[in-house]
Amino acid sequence: MGEANALYYAARDPLGAAGDFVTAPEISQMFGELLGLWLADAWHRAGAPDNAFYAELGPGRGTLAADALRAMAGAGLHPPVHLVEGSPALRKVQAAAVPGARFHDDLAGLPDDGPLLLLANEFLDALPVQQMVRTADGWRERMVGLDEGGAFRFEAGTRPMDTAIPAGHADAPEGTIIETCPGAAAVIEEVALRLVRQGGVALFVDYGHLRFRTGSTLQAVRAHRKVAVFDTPAEADLTAHVDFATLADVARAAGARVSGMTEQGAFLQALGLEARAAQLSARSPARAGEQAAAVDRLAGAEQMGTLFKVMALAAPGWPDGAGF
């Protein structure tokens, strides 16, 4: 999964109608504006420190950053911008959308001398997962092998992995799959440790679940349709659901506060999604239908509203974020 996604993102801009998938910032400016105001509100209530900076993980086309920064500016916040992006193709697009942004290959390159105002939308879901499967011989890692014709297939490894299984699941039925994401846990730990040292807040938005569950959630998407995981390696977007419950535990263990976890729809509605849509519709009545459709897409129960979740982290001494 890691190798395939590294090649996939390095070679293309996968976003938009001509790409493979559409993210919330591409649906409407309201998404980025509300997240930017969320950061500005926390910053104001923390005393408006003048050395705070904006950071984003996996900034896509830069649309979220551009919308968030515009809203922040309206609230009096003009932070330096730091984008964590490994794709050369996407960096070019982001540089055009957010002039003056500084780029980093990973979290380690971010400044360490000021409060962190961080957003990450659909970033964690693309990090490679590890799966354990219960076999007749016990728990084994689920791996990728080759069939007689040389095609990829799933198969169980030979090394016993029983000690890696969470308490209470060791005796699960044969065929049960437990999925973890070491990369996501490492990101959350690093962000949490930075919040403790530097101050600030962080907001993670992704599709996933708020309680631990079993089963494989690995999927591939190409041209806006789900395809088999092994059909076109490195030519489809591979993702898996984010286990927010486990990541919240990681953040707390590192010393940060989890100031809220909820569904995206409820979060955006609490921040004023309907009011912003009405404001935009009043300015441009001809686009009122477009605004209503965007509200439904972002917050509707049958759209992104319940599938996508939001988790907020805060440094000790910083206020809880709005919307929870």
C-alpha positions in Angstrom: 0.0 0.0 0.0 2.8 2.4 0.9 4.8 1.7 -2.3 1.7 1.9 -4.5 0.5 5.2 -3.1 3.9 6.8 -3.2 4.1 6.1 -6.9 0.4 7.1 -7.4 0.7 10.5 -5.8 4.2 11.3 -7.2 2.9 11.1 -10.8 -0.4 12.9 -10.9 -2.9 15.3 -9.5 -5.7 12.9 -8.6 -8.3 15.4 -7.5 -11.4 16.8 -9.3 -13.8 15.6 -11.9 -10.9 14.7 -14.3 -9.1 12.7 -11.5 -10.0 9.8 -9.3 -11.8 11.5 -6.3 -13.2 14.7 -5.0 -12.5 16.0 -1.4 -14.6 18.3 0.7 -12.5 21.5 -0.1 -13.2 21.0 -3.8 -17.0 20.7 -3.2 -17.3 24.1 -1.6 -15.3 27.0 -0.2 -17.5 26.8 2.9 -15.6 23.8 4.2 -12.2 25.5 4.2 -13.7 28.8 5.5 -15.3 27.1 8.5 -12.1 25.2 9.4 -10.0 28.3 9.1 -12.4 30.2 11.4 -12.2 27.2 13.8 -8.4 27.7 14.0 -8.8 31.5 14.3 -11.3 31.2 17.1 -9.0 28.9 19.1 -6.1 31.3 18.5 -8.1 34.3 19.7 -9.2 32.5 22.8 -5.6 31.4 23.5 -4.5 35.0 23.6 -3.7 35.5 19.9 0.0 34.6 20.1 1.9 36.4 17.3 4.3 33.5 16.6 1.6 30.9 15.6 1.9 29.3 12.2 -0.5 27.4 9.9 0.4 23.9 8.9 -1.4 21.4 6.7 -0.7 17.7 6.1 -1.4 16.5 2.5 -2.8 19.8 1.2 -4.2 18.4 -2.1 -4.5 21.3 -4.5 -4.1 23.9 -1.9 -7.8 24.7 -2.0 -8.4 24.1 1.7 -5.4 26.2 2.7 -6.4 29.1 0.4 -10.0 29.1 1.8 -8.9 28.7 5.4 -6.3 31.4 5.2 -8.8 33.9 3.6 -11.2 33.3 6.4 -8.4 33.6 9.0 -7.4 36.9 7.5 -10.9 38.2 8.0 -10.6 37.3 11.6 -7.2 39.1 12.0 -5.0 36.1 11.8 -2.2 36.1 9.2 0.1 33.2 10.0 3.1 31.9 8.0 2.1 28.9 6.0 3.9 25.5 6.1 2.7 22.6 3.9 3.7 19.0 4.3 3.6 17.4 0.8 5.8 14.8 -0.8 4.4 14.9 -4.3 6.3 17.1 -6.8 3.2 17.3 -9.0 0.9 18.5 -6.2 3.5 20.9 -4.8 3.4 22.9 -8.1 -0.4 23.2 -7.8 -0.2 24.2 -4.2 2.4 26.8 -4.8 0.1 28.5 -7.3 -2.9 28.4 -4.9 -0.9 29.5 -1.8 1.9 31.9 -2.8 4.6 32.1 -0.2 4.0 28.7 1.4 7.0 26.8 2.6 7.1 23.1 1.8 8.3 20.2 3.9 8.7 16.5 3.2 7.4 15.5 6.6 6.4 16.8 10.0 10.0 16.9 11.2 10.6 19.9 9.0 8.0 22.2 10.6 9.1 25.1 12.8 9.5 24.3 16.5 9.4 27.8 17.9 5.7 28.7 17.9 2.2 27.4 18.4 0.9 25.0 15.7 -2.4 25.6 13.9 -2.8 22.4 12.0 -5.3 21.0 9.5 -5.3 17.5 8.0 -8.1 16.6 5.6 -8.1 13.1 4.1 -4.5 12.6 5.0 -4.5 9.7 7.4 -6.6 7.4 5.3 -3.9 7.1 2.6 -1.2 5.9 5.1 -0.4 2.2 4.8 -2.3 -0.2 7.1 -1.2 -3.5 8.6 -3.8 -6.3 8.9 -3.8 -9.4 11.1 -6.0 -12.3 10.2 -7.2 -15.1 12.5 -6.3 -18.5 10.9 -6.7 -22.1 12.1 -3.1 -21.8 13.4 -3.7 -18.5 15.3 -3.1 -14.9 14.3 -1.0 -14.1 11.3 -0.1 -10.9 9.4 -2.2 -10.6 6.2 0.3 -10.1 3.4 0.6 -9.8 -0.4 1.8 -12.7 -2.4 1.6 -14.1 -5.9 -0.7 -16.8 -7.4 0.4 -19.3 -10.0 -0.1 -16.8 -12.8 2.0 -14.1 -11.1 -0.9 -11.9 -10.0 -1.1 -10.3 -6.6 -3.3 -12.0 -3.9 -3.8 -11.8 -0.2 -2.3 -14.6 1.9 -1.5 -15.2 5.6 2.1 -15.0 6.7 3.8 -17.7 8.7 5.0 -15.8 11.7 2.7 -16.0 14.8 1.3 -12.5 15.6 -0.9 -13.4 18.6 1.0 -10.9 20.9 0.1 -8.0 18.6 -3.7 -8.5 19.0 -5.7 -6.1 21.3 -7.0 -7.4 24.5 -10.4 -9.0 24.2 -10.0 -10.1 20.5 -7.5 -13.0 20.8 -10.3 -15.6 20.5 -12.1 -14.0 17.6 -13.6 -16.4 15.0 -11.4 -17.7 12.2 -11.2 -15.2 9.3 -11.5 -12.1 11.5 -9.3 -9.3 10.4 -7.9 -6.6 12.7 -6.5 -3.5 10.9 -4.0 -1.0 12.3 -2.1 2.0 10.9 1.3 2.5 12.5 1.9 5.5 10.2 -1.2 7.3 11.4 -0.3 6.6 15.0 3.2 8.0 14.4 1.8 11.2 12.9 -0.7 11.7 15.7 2.0 11.1 18.3 4.3 13.6 16.7 1.6 16.3 16.4 0.6 15.7 20.0 4.2 16.0 21.2 4.6 19.2 19.3 1.4 20.6 20.8 2.7 19.9 24.3 6.0 21.6 23.5 4.9 24.4 21.3 1.2 25.0 22.1 -1.6 25.1 19.5 -4.5 23.0 18.1 -4.9 20.4 15.4 -7.9 19.2 13.5 -8.1 15.9 11.6 -10.9 15.2 9.2 -11.2 11.8 7.5 -13.5 8.9 6.8 -13.4 6.3 9.5 -14.9 5.3 12.8 -15.0 6.6 16.3 -15.0 3.1 18.0 -12.6 0.2 17.4 -14.0 -2.4 15.0 -12.7 -5.5 13.2 -12.7 -6.2 9.4 -10.8 -4.9 6.4 -11.6 -1.4 5.2 -8.9 -1.3 2.5 -10.3 0.0 -0.8 -9.1 1.3 -4.2 -10.7 4.1 -6.1 -10.1 5.1 -9.8 -12.0 7.5 -11.9 -14.5 8.0 -9.0 -15.4 4.3 -8.8 -14.3 1.5 -6.5 -12.0 -1.0 -8.2 -10.4 -4.2 -6.9 -7.3 -3.5 -4.8 -4.9 -5.4 -7.1 -6.4 -4.4 -10.4 -4.1 -1.4 -11.2 -1.4 -1.0 -8.6 -0.1 2.6 -8.4 -2.9 3.8 -10.7 -5.7 3.9 -8.1 -5.9 5.6 -4.8 -5.6 3.1 -1.9 -7.2 4.1 1.4 -8.5 2.6 4.6 -10.8 3.8 7.3 -9.2 5.8 10.1 -9.5 4.3 13.6 -10.0 7.6 15.5 -10.6 5.8 18.8 -7.1 4.3 18.8 -5.5 7.6 17.6 -7.2 9.5 20.4 -5.6 7.2 22.9 -2.2 7.8 21.2 -2.7 11.6 21.4 -3.6 11.4 25.1 -0.6 9.2 25.9 1.6 11.8 24.3 0.2 14.5 26.6 -2.2 16.3 24.3 -5.9 16.9 25.0 -8.5 15.4 22.7 -11.0 18.2 22.8 -13.6 16.6 20.6 -14.6 13.8 18.2 -17.7 13.8 16.2 -19.2 13.3 12.7 -18.4 15.9 10.0 -22.0 16.8 9.4 -22.7 17.7 13.0 -19.4 19.5 13.2 -19.9 21.7 10.2 -23.5 22.5 11.2 -22.4 23.5 14.7 -19.9 25.9 13.1 -22.5 27.6 11.0 -22.6 25.8 7.6 -26.3 26.7 7.0 -25.7 30.3 7.9 -22.7 30.6 5.5 -24.7 28.9 2.7 -27.5 31.4 3.2 -25.0 34.3 3.1 -23.4 33.1 -0.1 -26.9 32.5 -1.7 -28.0 36.0 -0.8 -24.9 37.4 -2.5 -25.5 35.3 -5.6 -29.1 34.1 -5.8 -28.4 32.3 -9.1 -26.1 29.9 -7.2 -28.5 29.2 -4.3 -29.1 25.7 -5.6 -25.4 25.0 -5.8 -25.0 26.1 -2.2 -27.8 23.9 -1.0 -26.3 20.9 -2.9 -22.9 21.6 -1.3 -24.5 21.6 2.2 -26.1 18.3 1.5 -22.9 16.8 0.1 -20.8 18.0 3.1 -23.2 17.3 5.9 -26.0 15.0 4.7 -26.3 11.6 6.4 -26.3 9.8 3.0 -23.3 11.8 1.8 -20.2 12.8 3.7 -22.0 13.9 6.9 -21.8 10.6 8.9 -19.0 8.7 7.0 -16.5 11.4 7.7 -15.3 12.1 11.3 -13.5 15.0 13.0 -11.0 14.8 15.8 -9.6 17.9 17.5 -6.4 18.0 19.6 -5.3 20.8 21.8 -2.2 21.7 23.8 -2.4 21.8 27.6 -3.6 25.4 28.4 -5.2 26.0 25.1 -9.0 26.2 24.8 -11.3 23.5 23.5 -12.2 23.9 19.9 -15.7 25.0 18.9 -18.2 22.6 17.3 -18.2 19.7 19.7 
